[in-house]
Structure formats: structure tokens, C-alpha cells
Amino acid sequence: MTGSIRLLPLLLFVSLGNGGPAVAKEGRRWTVEDVVTVPADFDLSLANDGKSLAYLERRADLEKNETVSILHLLDLRSRVSREILRAPSAEQLRPLPKGKGWSLLLDRGVGLQLYALDAEGTIKPLLGRDAKVTVGQTEGGLFAVRSGAPRRIGILYHDWSPDGLWLWYATLKPRSEPVDVSVDDAVVGQRNRRRAPVKAIVELRLRSAIGEEWLVASRPSSDRLAFYFGGNVEWTEEGPRYQLEQSDAERTEGIGTFAWSFATKASRPIEESFGFPAIGLLRGPNGGTLASEGFGSALALTETRTDGRKIRYGGQPYYIGDPRSAGNWLSADGRTALLGVRTLSHPRYGLVMLTSRRAKPLIHSSSLTACDFRKDLAWGICVEEGLNQAPHLVQVAPHDGRVQTLAPLSSAHESIAPLHVTPHQWTNRLGYRSTGFIIWPRDYQASSRYPAIIITHGSDADERFASADMQWNYPAQLFAERGYLVILMNDPSARQQADLWNAYMEWSGGPGTLGPAKLRELIWLNGVYSFEDAIAELTSEGIVDPDRIGIAGYSRGSQMVNVAMTQSDILRAASSGDGNYLEPASYSDPKDGYHAVFGGPPSGNYLDAYRQLSPSLRADKACGPILQQMASPFAGAIDFYAALREAKVPAQISLYPGETTATDETHLFHIPSNRLRAMRENLAWFDFWLRDRRDPELDDRGAFDRWSKMAKQWKPGCTRALGAERR
Amino acid sequence: MTGSIRLLPLLLFVSLGNGGPAVAKEGRRWTVEDVVTVPADFDLSLANDGKSLAYLERRADLEKNETVSILHLLDLRSRVSREILRAPSAEQLRPLPKGKGWSLLLDRGVGLQLYALDAEGTIKPLLGRDAKVTVGQTEGGLFAVRSGAPRRIGILYHDWSPDGLWLWYATLKPRSEPVDVSVDDAVVGQRNRRRAPVKAIVELRLRSAIGEEWLVASRPSSDRLAFYFGGNVEWTEEGPRYQLEQSDAERTEGIGTFAWSFATKASRPIEESFGFPAIGLLRGPNGGTLASEGFGSALALTETRTDGRKIRYGGQPYYIGDPRSAGNWLSADGRTALLGVRTLSHPRYGLVMLTSRRAKPLIHSSSLTACDFRKDLAWGICVEEGLNQAPHLVQVAPHDGRVQTLAPLSSAHESIAPLHVTPHQWTNRLGYRSTGFIIWPRDYQASSRYPAIIITHGSDADERFASADMQWNYPAQLFAERGYLVILMNDPSARQQADLWNAYMEWSGGPGTLGPAKLRELIWLNGVYSFEDAIAELTSEGIVDPDRIGIAGYSRGSQMVNVAMTQSDILRAASSGDGNYLEPASYSDPKDGYHAVFGGPPSGNYLDAYRQLSPSLRADKACGPILQQMASPFAGAIDFYAALREAKVPAQISLYPGETTATDETHLFHIPSNRLRAMRENLAWFDFWLRDRRDPELDDRGAFDRWSKMAKQWKPGCTRALGAERR
């Protein structure tokens, strides 16, 4: 580990490492069921009178083998919480502008519809619409970016006018698609299609208190503003304003803002802009737009007013606008803003309160991941959680920074004896910093060297409790229980330096000035250097056994796993989750990105660039066995598997099923039995290859014979791969 | 054109070429509608009393925009034919053992069911079963190798015992598939999956004259003997014998023969064998099994008796067992066999009658493509057709070889003035012969050089009338009407030489002694040599213009088109139909074949072999514009398109739709509007690139601007490509 910007890592963890046993509380050990049943996706909503809190969570129901939404009601005086109902889907919990209750969308068997919840916990239907469109990853279903089982949609979105007199809602109608010859790009777009594209019409509707209705706009479901954000409505005295994506033959990425008038009962266009809609532009206490600007130590919060003047709140080691943060609020008088932030080092989520020109952070050792505040921002309720802290409800007073524990959100998880977890920053040979955490083996002894597993997935290593975003089907806590050192490592943050930021911009925007070779180094090899240098450091400290290092990651993490395994010789086993990017077979899906990374398609002169990075084209260089766990049978992943086996590298590809043969498991698995099985498969996989152990808990009893057979056939080409010979 | 085995080609065509105008009959010219409405897939069935013939044909119904089956009844005395009905599906026309009528499977809106047709043309339901399984290329449909729209199956198969007392039939039941994790090969098998696999149960049932029923066997639809052949039943005195594929964990390719007993009402196993079932093993007049053995001039017909002795019928320039031939019959006394044959040179279909040790061929200048004969083989009715001869019915007397015209099958096509067509054999630089035909430009003048189009598809160039097998959506007759010389060329036949035969065996069976490089030469480059040498010959004779040569082919032909375009510099435009084989993206679908051709998967050291042959990896070497017309959005075809465009080679990919967005057009297009449009697209494509003409009949008016734009961007890398500069 070299580089001058090294921060605290080793000093910190050595001291904490020794202090480990001291912080371990009494309690039981982790099970895979614990990981699956961690509650998540909290949605909090304070009653108007401030006397109660309604909240939603998503959680695995092991008995039903479904992930369900659970609605709770918490009396804030008695602190007594009641479970009101469980449903396959529940969302958009909003206080009714008049009265003490809430409205929400629920699926109680007739599709997603609008219901009211009163302060006593009674549920009543408010509005229902024909649910003829199924959304989900199934044949006949409309595709949408979301996890979960397919569901039928009656009401897609709802919002109340502040006076409670008007309901804005969106519904879906089937759209029968004429079949016609498609040509060129329209065919290329179907290259990786696995089921027929389904389309629907989003109807944006306005409904008065006495039940009169107006169809405000009718849009194809490809309009993301209409489909995902219900038209991003904003209420004015004259009527609702809403936004639509207007991609047609002439305007490819226009966004139109329209105003519907209560008086004329009609819409008129207000404004047209370009680029992807800035949903959730943050307003500051001076009427301007907030932003986090700059890199590394120069990162600063600014507010740009409509007159162009910029207010600088000074440098902060955190930034606003992260979708994982707790949310954003502006006080009723517009003079105080409360914003969710994410910290740069020791990544976690807190709040910052802005008043006039002053920024007051509210950042503790764990995270605030979901909140709701009173309109005057005097106080609110949040979910507090950390890697070592099961989520619980806290009362937060932003003005004095007071945080007071209210109630646990999962007492089952409170009974687990916390593992020892330490935050770190690693600096690699190029000087790039990666943040992350180490989860220490349950009974860590400084005198032993431990096998280690790196878990990587973009920037998701932060203070959240067993977050599926980060650890997916890699049961980090169980690895630690079994005696592995678990390294949760983020990619080098693009907020540390302009070049890296530009590389990511070029990757998403298409070829640019940095060029493919530099891009490949900054975004992929750079990450591999971080793995190698961190492991070298832990090895030199006598903590890990360099012959027993594994790596796991899904999605962006699967890219890093597959690249690391075919570029580096320090890793002895890997698990790669639901990935296929960088493979020639995945070309054309996100074409601009591929051209940025490789220069062009996987043919002609560009083929050599693919040979530099595409895992399947470098399978013969792999130094360790690779398991791929998939939610869909991506061709790129299958190619990597086939190339590994052709090169006699031990490999397995496991495809986890959806609810039916015509339905896929989702990228973030939502079927509890799949999560349990995938986690057990990972435990057995790493135990077999790193600890020479046949895990009796693995269901698939034929696996060990398959793996042993592959181990015997294998002659690792890389220098340090000794694992196979031990067998 | 070199090589010593050259047969008749030039001499023949020069004389016939000059004689062209003399043979042209009066009549109208071809239209694309004529090509689409050519009747095909005849199924003939003589009444027991020999007084009438029922027959089925498939034909495009332009008004309904469907391909339909039409049932006709022909009175053999009056020669009056009546159309009885049209249905989406009709098949398995069989004489009822008792009485004068027939039975057949018909889809009249409630799925495919069993009906009776009497001699007066009345249709009555005989047996119906719930049609809960849809077979076809659609989501939710069971895949089967067949063209046509998806259809629901009530009765899948039927057969009568010779005494007419027993009905053997097959039906389909839905099979609910448990979803489970799949691993390794089971995942690889889903690489190119475009919809969820649907499975069903085939029930083989026996029904007595009084309606008692027995379930004889219940098999998964993956049992090809059960699904496609209804168990391949054979009747004995004791009861029906039937065959099943028995692939399970232990036996991967076993075939079991079973006997069901009328007495015990139960089955017992008789025999077990291995390998793919030999459906339609041909019995000879000496009780043995017939075969065509040997290569080239040593090709001979043999009969191997059960005692192992072999009867040799002597050398013949034809072979038996071709699925396109008219069929096979054994007389009631077993002493005469009548067999459909295909000739080697001037490919066409005839019959050979075997008695004792004598073979008597019945081969005319055109083909007999479908027949039915009396039980004593005294006479029968056949469909006679040729490249220049619309199908008509003939009466055939095998014993004296007499063929007598009975009735036209499509008077509309009789009114077209025949084009001049000549058969040829071309010998290439390696000495391999390719058979084929030339369709001459309508008003051919020996003083002009003509643009030419080669149409290639395996061995389908033969004496059939506008056969969709051969010419697919390439309207050969229209090209000739427009002044192109059309060359219908077969691949060098594997029956001419052992090495070539072995190459094909190795291709289908997996890697062998010839090795990948030799295989690539014999099966692909060899064909390109044939194209090049034939064109050189026609050029040296002053017949074709070497700067205006195009090529078209689908399926196997698309391989040859794509390879020719990226290996040869003599072709100026191409149309490639519904192909993707040889592309890296298609790896793993037919894995053994790929390993035979390339040595292994498209990674590691094998990648160089792919660079030798895979069209998308050689796109920058393409010398002419390439149109791909697709029935499915195959990734390999899309990759080739993308690579061509990246190399600035003019290219288009057009995907033709099925009945709905969830349904595919089939490999042989079955939707008439698609065929019409695809043919017009081909006419316009070749006219544009070879004749610099903008066809006013093309629907897609934007096409010419797209094509012109591509022509301007293009800088052909190959020496002789001058086409672009002319624009």
C-alpha cells in the first residue's frame, strides 16, 4: 500500500482489532434466515396531529416464501406499535391533507389500488381502477426497473393537493401494439430481448372532491416522468403543474412542463427543456438550487439562486442528493432546508440543516436512512441503523441535534451479538482511495492468519444493517461467524478526483477525451489495484492468509470480480452475481458505454481491446474457481462460464428461478428461498475452495463431487495458484 | 472453372440459351403474388374403391393474410375437383379402413381435432379432445419444428388398425413445470432462449370401435417419437407395437419398442436400441432393409436382409430416402416396393420400382413430389411439377412407366408464360461439383451481359415449382422478369465423395479426424469457390456482367452468403435470410458443431479460428452491401449487422413480425404479407445496388435515402468493389 493520502486505516483497526472482544455484546450468532428477514425500504409518515406514525417496511415472509410489505402504526405517546396488514405491495404512504389519516397504494388481491388508513388502523378503499396491466419481469408483463414479483396495477401513482380537494393519480391501460416490420436500430434493440416487449398507456388524471374527473394526459409507458413519477406533479394556486418526457421523431429528449388550470379545466405548455429530468432538484433556504460541487477536500455545498448568484456553505466531507439518504425537506416558510447526506470517509447517512448561510450537520456513527419531519422541521422520526446496529426508530430534533431512541424495528435482530466492524480507507498504488469496512471473524485472534473475502458492489458499503444493496446473496455476517475476515470495499469514489469523475461521465455518455484504454484502467484496473494493495497490506500485517483470499460481488461488483479474477493472481475463489457487462455478448445493449470502453463493437480492430478486458476472452488467465449466480440467463455470463470450463478452470453457473418458468427472479433477489439457497451456496463454495471443507448445510449434495472433479482436472496457469494442488 | 470431371454445363446452356425464345409459351408474366400463392405440401389419399382422390394443399390466402390448408375431392371418372374446405390446419388425411371415406385432423376453431370426410364431401367430427396446449413460436406455446401460425392441439396424431376396429391417437396435456435452480449445462441451454420453455405430456391412447379407451403411454413432449410420430405405431395381429424415446438420467438416447396386447390390455417391452430412431426405414421386396450406399458413380441401391445377406440392385444416379421425394410404398403382398428417389445430376424427384432383384426407375424431366398408390401398386396418383411446370395431378402406372395428366392444381399458375430454365453442373477449382439451374432473363439476348443473382440453399435447387424451400423470399422468377440471370446453385453434394460426406458427419457429430481447418474449407470455402468459378465461367462466356453479381440465401444459404461476402471479392450485393450460424454469439446452441468448426468456444486460442470464418469478425472485409431479413432477432445476425455498419459497409437488418408481438414469424415465412414485402424488399435491394434503380414498388420510401447515405459513406476495402463509386 503506497501513496501519500493514506488516512487512518491501519492504526485504527489495530487498536479496535485488539479491543474486539471488549465490544462484543452477549447474544446469539447470525443465521442466514436473519440476513433474509432484515427489514428494509422503510417509508415513514407522521400523522398531521403528530400523535402517531404510520410506516411501511419490506421483509421476507419465510412461510409464504414472498417478500411482503408490512404496514405499522405507532402511537407516539405510548410508543406501542401495531402491525396493521401485510400485502404483496404497499407504497406511497401519504398523510391525508384533511383529517388524521393516510392514503396509500395497496395490493390486496385486485391489483394496486388506493386505500385510506385511519388513526385507529382501519383500512378502506378510496379509489379502484381496472388492473389490466401486469408490471414485472414475466411474459406478458410490462418491464419496469424494480425488484419484486410481477403485480397488476390499478392505480400507479397518487398525490393530494395541499387543500385536500384534489386527487392527482395515474393509472395504466393496455396498449395493443400493431405488429410491423422493424429495421436496423429497432432490431438491434431486440438483441438481448428475452420476452416480447409489452407497452401500456399511462393516464394522468385529476379528480375533484365530489368525484368529477378529467383526463389530464395520456402517455406511452416509455415516458419515464409519467410512468415512474406520475408526471412529477407540483401544486400551485391555479392548478397542478406536471412534467412529461417528450421523445418523438423530432425531439429525442425533450421535457415539457405543463400547467393544468382549475378554471379552464385544460392544460397549457409552460416550458420545454432538454436532457434527463432532474427529479428532486433540491431547493435551498434562499430560494436557490442546492448542489455538492468539487472533489476530495474541495467538496462544498452551494446554493445557486435564480438570479445566478451562488451561496457557498463551505467545505463539507459529505454530499447531498444521494438516493440512499433519508430524504429532503423544506420548512413550510421556506427558510430552513433539511437534507439527507452521505459522508465521504466512513460512509454513512446523516442530515444537514441549512438556514440562511449556515450548514449544521447531524451526523452520528451510524446512519439515518429514512425520516419524516413535521412541517416546521421542529422534530421528526427517523430510522437509525448501522452495520452493527439493527434498524430502530429515533426521534430527531434537527435544531439541537438531539437523537432519542423510540422503538426497535426488529427485535429478532437485536438479539444477535454484534460482530466487530471497523471502517477503513485504503489507498492504492495510483493514489486512489477506496472506503469500506472490515467485519472481523467472530472470535478473532491476532496470532492467527485468516481466510478473507472481499465483497464489492459500487459504493454500497456503508453503515446500513445487512443491506441487500451491498451484500446481495453474500452472507457477510455468516462468513465472519465461520472465521473469515470480510472486507466490504467500495470502488474508488469518483468524488475524490476530477479524472475519475470524468471517466465515469465518459462511460455513461459515450466516447470522449480520456479514451478507451485510460477508461479501462481508471474504472476497472484501478479497482483491482485497490483489492491487491489492501490484501498486501493485510498480509504484511499478518492478519490474512494470502493463499485463502476470495472475492464476491454482484452487478457492478460482478464486473469487478470477473475482471479481478482474469487480471490478478491473488484471488483463490470468486462468486459473481447476475452480471454480464464487458462481455462481447452484451454488446449493443448499452452501446455508447461499450464504445467508450472498447472503441467499437467486438469485431475488426476493436477485438483486441476486448481481449484486454472481457472476462470470457481471458478465461484461460483465471487463477481461481468462479461461481456465477444469476437471476436471468444472460448470454455474457454463460459465455464466461463456457470459456472457463473450456480452459478447465473450475466454474459453476446457477440460475435462480422466478415464481413461474415465464418469470425471472429479479436482480436483487426477492424470493426468500432463492436468497437462502444462494447464500448457502456461497458459504459452501468459499468453504470448499478456501478452507477445503464440505459444508453439510448445502442442499445440492452432488456439488462437491462436481467441484472435486473440476479441481482434479485443473492446472492453474497463474504463478501463485496453489489451491488446486492442496486437493 | 477447372477440373477434369466437368459435365455438360456450357455446351448445354449455350445451345438452349440460343433456343430460348423458341420454347417460351404465350402467357402473362410472373408477379410476387404468384410466388406467394403457389400451392405446396400436397397430401394425397386415394379412396378405397379407387373412384376418388382426396387431397390437401397449403397455400397463401391473400385476403385473410394467412397460409391455409385446403381440402379437395377429385372424382377420378369425371375428373371434376371440388374444394371442400379451408382451415388454418389440416393434415393426416387417411382412408378409413372400412367404407369409402377418409379421416383427417382439422382445426375448425376448437383446436386440431379428428374428423371424417365422406365420398360426398361431407365433414363430420369423429373425436375431440380438450385443446389446452398451444404449439408454436409464441409465448406460452410449446415449441415444435414446423412452420405456420401457433395452433391449439386437441388430437395430435391418429392411425387406424388395418381392420378399422381400433383407433390409435395422441393428445397433449399441459404439464405444470416445477421451478427450480438450474446449474451449468441447464443454464447454458438457455443462452439463446427467447421465451419460457413450455412442456406438455403426450398421451398415446387406444380406442375401440365401441368407444372403450386405454391410456397406452404418457410421455413428456421431449420424446420425439411420441410427439412428432405418435409413437411410430405398427399394427400386428396381437396388437399395436409402438416406439418411445427413453432419455432419462441413466439412458440418454435409448429407444424402446413396446407391444400392447388386445388380449391383456397392457404393454410389454420388446426391444431396446440406441441412437436416433430410424423413422421410415425402407423395406425391400426381399424382406430386407433398403439403402443407397457409395459415392458419385459408385452410388448403388442395396437391400440388406435379416440374415445379413446383401442384394445389390446395381449403380443408379439417384438415391432413396430423401424426405422431399414422393414417398415409399410396399405392395400388399410385400413383393414390390415403390420408392421415391432424387437424382444426382439435374436434381429432381422420381420413383423406382423394385421387384425381386430388379430396379425399374420412373424418372422424367420434371418431378413427382407427392403420390398415393393402390395397395397392389397397379396405379396411383401423383403431383408432377418442375421449375417450369406448375403442379398438376397425373396418373402413374409404375409397371409400364406410363404417366398421364389428370388435372391442373393451380390454373392461375398455368397462365404464366414459362421462363427459360436450364439445368447445370459446375465443377470448381478443387474438383467438387455443384448442381443447379439457370433461370434466364425473360428476353435474353446473347449480345448483352446481364446482372446475375446466385440463390443458394443447401440442396434445395431442384425441379419443383417456385419452391419456398429453395427460393424463400427471393423471387427468382421476378428477378428473371426484370432482366437478371438467376443461378440456383446447390452446395457441392456430399454424395459425390467420401471426404465431403465425412466433413458433414463431423460437423453434425462433433470434432473428428478431419479437424476444424479442413472442415471450414470443405463445407464453406469450397462453396465459395463454386460461386467464384461459376461466375468466372459465365463472365468468360460473355453472359454476365462481373460488376453486377449478387447473392441470396436463407438458413444454410445465409451461412454461404455471409461467408462468401466476407471471403470473396466478386459479389456486389447480398441478401441473407434468417441466419446466425458461425457467429460467436450463436455459440453453445449447437455446441458440438461449433467445436468441430472452430475447435472450441470463441475465447482464448480458438478466437483466431473464429476470425477466419465468423462473418461479424470479418465485416471490414465485406465487398458489398448486405441485407438480412429475419424471422427472429438472432443476436448473431444483429452482431453481423452492427459490425458491417461499424465498418461503414452498407447493411440493413429487417425483422418480420409474427401474428402478435409475442409470436415470431417462422423460419419459412408463413404470413403472406411478410412474404410479399420481403420479396419486394429483395427486388428493390438488388435493383438499387446492382442496377442503380429506385424501385417504385417498394413500400418503405425512406429506404432509398438510407441506402444512398450508406453508399456515400462507404469506402470499399476490397480491390474490385466499384459499385459505390458509380453512385
Boltz contact constraints between the chains, C-beta under 6 A:
constraints:
  - contact:
      token1: [A, 139]
      token2: [B, 139]
      max_distance: 6.0
  - contact:
      token1: [A, 139]
      token2: [B, 196]
      max_distance: 6.0
  - contact:
      token1: [A, 177]
      token2: [B, 661]
      max_distance: 6.0
  - contact:
      token1: [A, 179]
      token2: [B, 657]
      max_distance: 6.0
  - contact:
      token1: [A, 179]
      token2: [B, 661]
      max_distance: 6.0
  - contact:
      token1: [A, 181]
      token2: [B, 654]
      max_distance: 6.0
  - contact:
      token1: [A, 181]
      token2: [B, 656]
      max_distance: 6.0
  - contact:
      token1: [A, 182]
      token2: [B, 655]
      max_distance: 6.0
  - contact:
      token1: [A, 183]
      token2: [B, 654]
      max_distance: 6.0
  - contact:
      token1: [A, 187]
      token2: [B, 633]
      max_distance: 6.0
  - contact:
      token1: [A, 187]
      token2: [B, 653]
      max_distance: 6.0
  - contact:
      token1: [A, 187]
      token2: [B, 655]
      max_distance: 6.0
  - contact:
      token1: [A, 188]
      token2: [B, 638]
      max_distance: 6.0
  - contact:
      token1: [A, 190]
      token2: [B, 633]
      max_distance: 6.0
  - contact:
      token1: [A, 191]
      token2: [B, 635]
      max_distance: 6.0
  - contact:
      token1: [A, 191]
      token2: [B, 638]
      max_distance: 6.0
  - contact:
      token1: [A, 196]
      token2: [B, 139]
      max_distance: 6.0
  - contact:
      token1: [A, 196]
      token2: [B, 661]
      max_distance: 6.0
  - contact:
      token1: [A, 196]
      token2: [B, 662]
      max_distance: 6.0
  - contact:
      token1: [A, 585]
      token2: [B, 585]
      max_distance: 6.0
  - contact:
      token1: [A, 588]
      token2: [B, 642]
      max_distance: 6.0
  - contact:
      token1: [A, 600]
      token2: [B, 646]
      max_distance: 6.0
  - contact:
      token1: [A, 601]
      token2: [B, 642]
      max_distance: 6.0
  - contact:
      token1: [A, 601]
      token2: [B, 643]
      max_distance: 6.0
  - contact:
      token1: [A, 601]
      token2: [B, 646]
      max_distance: 6.0
  - contact:
      token1: [A, 603]
      token2: [B, 616]
      max_distance: 6.0
  - contact:
      token1: [A, 603]
      token2: [B, 617]
      max_distance: 6.0
  - contact:
      token1: [A, 603]
      token2: [B, 619]
      max_distance: 6.0
  - contact:
      token1: [A, 603]
      token2: [B, 643]
      max_distance: 6.0
  - contact:
      token1: [A, 604]
      token2: [B, 620]
      max_distance: 6.0
  - contact:
      token1: [A, 616]
      token2: [B, 603]
      max_distance: 6.0
  - contact:
      token1: [A, 617]
      token2: [B, 603]
      max_distance: 6.0
  - contact:
      token1: [A, 619]
      token2: [B, 603]
      max_distance: 6.0
  - contact:
      token1: [A, 620]
      token2: [B, 604]
      max_distance: 6.0
  - contact:
      token1: [A, 633]
      token2: [B, 187]
      max_distance: 6.0
  - contact:
      token1: [A, 633]
      token2: [B, 190]
      max_distance: 6.0
  - contact:
      token1: [A, 635]
      token2: [B, 191]
      max_distance: 6.0
  - contact:
      token1: [A, 638]
      token2: [B, 188]
      max_distance: 6.0
  - contact:
      token1: [A, 638]
      token2: [B, 191]
      max_distance: 6.0
  - contact:
      token1: [A, 642]
      token2: [B, 588]
      max_distance: 6.0
  - contact:
      token1: [A, 642]
      token2: [B, 601]
      max_distance: 6.0
  - contact:
      token1: [A, 643]
      token2: [B, 601]
      max_distance: 6.0
  - contact:
      token1: [A, 643]
      token2: [B, 603]
      max_distance: 6.0
  - contact:
      token1: [A, 646]
      token2: [B, 600]
      max_distance: 6.0
  - contact:
      token1: [A, 646]
      token2: [B, 601]
      max_distance: 6.0
  - contact:
      token1: [A, 653]
      token2: [B, 187]
      max_distance: 6.0
  - contact:
      token1: [A, 654]
      token2: [B, 181]
      max_distance: 6.0
  - contact:
      token1: [A, 654]
      token2: [B, 183]
      max_distance: 6.0
  - contact:
      token1: [A, 655]
      token2: [B, 182]
      max_distance: 6.0
  - contact:
      token1: [A, 655]
      token2: [B, 187]
      max_distance: 6.0
  - contact:
      token1: [A, 656]
      token2: [B, 181]
      max_distance: 6.0
  - contact:
      token1: [A, 657]
      token2: [B, 179]
      max_distance: 6.0
  - contact:
      token1: [A, 661]
      token2: [B, 177]
      max_distance: 6.0
  - contact:
      token1: [A, 661]
      token2: [B, 179]
      max_distance: 6.0
  - contact:
      token1: [A, 661]
      token2: [B, 196]
      max_distance: 6.0
  - contact:
      token1: [A, 662]
      token2: [B, 196]
      max_distance: 6.0
